[in-house]
Structures are given as C-alpha cells and as structure tokens.
Amino acid sequence: MKASEIFAFVAGAAAATGITLLFTTEKGKNLRDELKKNLTKEEIDKLIEKLKRQREEAPTEAEMAEEDVFEEDNQE
C-alpha cells in the first residue's frame, strides 16, 4: 500500500468522523452552538473559503497516480 493511499484513507476517515460528530450527536449540537457563539458569520465564511482553496490546491487523483508511477520506477 502506498503512502498516498494511506493518507487518502486517513483523511477520508477523519472527515467522516467530523461530519458524523457535528450532525448526528448531541455533542455535535453543542459544538455547533459553541461555534455560533464564538465565530461571526464572516469568520465562518472565511474559514469555508480557506477550506475550499486548500481543496483546490490539493493534488488530483491523476497527479497522485503519476507520483505512484514515479515511486514504482524509482524502486526498480
């Protein structure tokens, strides 16, 4: 298993855990309420935009596949 595959799995698991926590549990309701108290709408919008930019800058699956090919070539 390649490092990029492990990273993708861990990132997906973390995202799924965070989404589940925020939207399905009583603790998630408490977290949402605390966020509303501590962050303004503008700050939340900035945070969302930052996350979108980071996602756009993340490598695509095709780019990651190219890295895997280069790793395999270097191992031979």
C-alpha positions in Angstrom: 0.0 0.0 0.0 1.4 3.4 -1.0 1.7 6.4 1.3 -0.7 8.4 -0.7 -3.4 5.7 -0.4 -2.9 5.6 3.4 -3.1 9.4 3.6 -6.3 9.4 1.5 -7.9 6.8 3.7 -7.0 8.6 6.9 -8.2 11.9 5.6 -11.5 10.4 4.5 -11.9 8.7 7.8 -11.2 12.0 9.7 -13.7 13.9 7.5 -16.4 11.2 8.0 -15.8 11.3 11.8 -16.0 15.0 11.9 -19.2 15.2 9.8 -20.8 12.5 11.9 -19.9 14.2 15.1 -21.2 17.6 14.0 -24.5 16.4 12.5 -25.7 13.3 14.3 -24.8 13.6 18.0 -25.8 15.7 20.9 -22.2 16.7 21.3 -22.3 17.9 17.7 -25.3 20.1 18.6 -23.2 21.5 21.4 -20.2 22.1 19.1 -22.4 23.9 16.6 -23.9 26.1 19.3 -20.4 26.9 20.6 -19.2 27.8 17.1 -22.1 30.1 16.6 -21.2 31.9 19.9 -17.5 32.2 19.1 -17.4 32.9 15.4 -19.2 35.5 13.4 -20.9 34.7 10.1 -18.0 36.4 8.3 -15.4 34.4 10.2 -17.2 31.2 9.3 -17.4 32.2 5.6 -13.7 33.0 5.6 -13.0 29.5 7.1 -15.1 27.9 4.5 -13.4 29.8 1.7 -10.0 28.8 3.1 -11.0 25.1 3.2 -12.2 25.4 -0.4 -8.9 27.0 -1.5 -7.0 24.2 0.2 -9.1 21.6 -1.6 -8.5 23.2 -4.9 -4.7 23.2 -4.3 -4.7 19.5 -3.2 -3.4 17.1 -5.8 -5.9 15.4 -8.1 -6.2 11.6 -8.3 -4.4 11.8 -11.7 -1.5 13.7 -10.1 -1.3 11.2 -7.3 -1.3 8.3 -9.7 1.6 10.0 -11.6 3.5 10.2 -8.2 2.8 6.5 -7.7 4.3 5.6 -11.1 7.4 7.6 -10.3 7.7 5.9 -7.0 7.5 2.5 -8.6 10.0 3.4 -11.3 12.5 4.6 -8.6 12.1 1.4 -6.6 13.2 -0.8 -9.5 
